[in-house]
Amino acid sequence: MDRRVALIVNPSSGGGRALKALPRVEARLRELGVPFRTEPTRSLEHGAELARAAAQAGEVAVALSGDGLVGALAGALRGVDGAVLGVVPGGRGNDFCRSSGIPQDPVAACDVLAHGVERDLDVGDVDGRTFIGIASLGFDSDANRIANEAPARLGNLVYVYGALRALAAWKPARFTIEVDGATRTFSGWSVAAANASAYGGGMFLAPGASLRDGLLDVVTTADIPKRRFAASLPKVFKGTHVDEPSVDVVRGREIRISADRPFTVYADGDPIGELPVVVRAVPAALKVLLPEGPR
């Protein structure tokens, strides 16, 4: 297969995980006979520029990074004719790989670049900005901010650390959401619009979400005591929290979200907007290399 790769590397991703994995990834691509060039990024914006240049050159734009750069490259390539995205995990969470079936081992993921199939995947949109995983706010806003400021040595435990730290100061908010015209107001913890199933380093917030159904899974958590909320957190890693009475899941194409106080919306690990926002599903917006199989 004539597939050339532009390997776009975030040197700081995962506290240096991507850079550490780079020699092994390059060696494996050589073994597989995949022509490639390596481009380090200076920022998410620079990474997006590199992805657009790769698409114009007929190359697969491959993120060797965490979910933040994956989302940035998805935004750069969204709707671009002939553009293809590849992903090699190199961050702390790597939740897009987890949701899409790409191996968590960077070397094993190289085989997808050589032998994988191109599939049309949906993306999400927050007021014109693209995300590929889950956009969330409320308690998640505080937890994400703390996680992003935490020491790199915590690895993917940084997200649990962020949640536990945020718990102490949290006070319930009043949210109003409109999903495809149906409006609901409630007091609670969080609102999330999920294009993919996982975030936060293996938390399956929306276990039924699909990257190919043209819909977003809207997950809300109503007000419950902090002790009960903390007790339910481990269930998120298996996706069984959705059975809790306080958790509601609906599906929709357009979600309007506001609240009684300001919140930053986070997606793919980075801030993407400020309330109020409109979140939309964008069907089949992006071609991505995935493992062969029914996904």
ABEGO torsion letter per residue (X at the ends): XBBBBBBBBBAABGGGAAAAAAAAAAAAAAAAGBBBBBBBBABAAAAAAAAAAAAAAGBBBBBBBBAAAAAAAAAAABGBBGBBBBBBBABAAGAAAAAAGBBABAAAAAAAAAABBBBBBBBBBBGGBBBABBBBBEAAAAAAAAAAABBAAAEAAAAAAAAAAAAAABBBBBBBBBBGGBBBBBBEABBBBBABABBGGGBBABAABBAAAGBBBBBBBBBBBAAAAAAAAAAAAAGAAAABAABBBBBBABBBBBBABBBBBBBGGBBABBOBBBBBBBBGABBBBBBBEAX
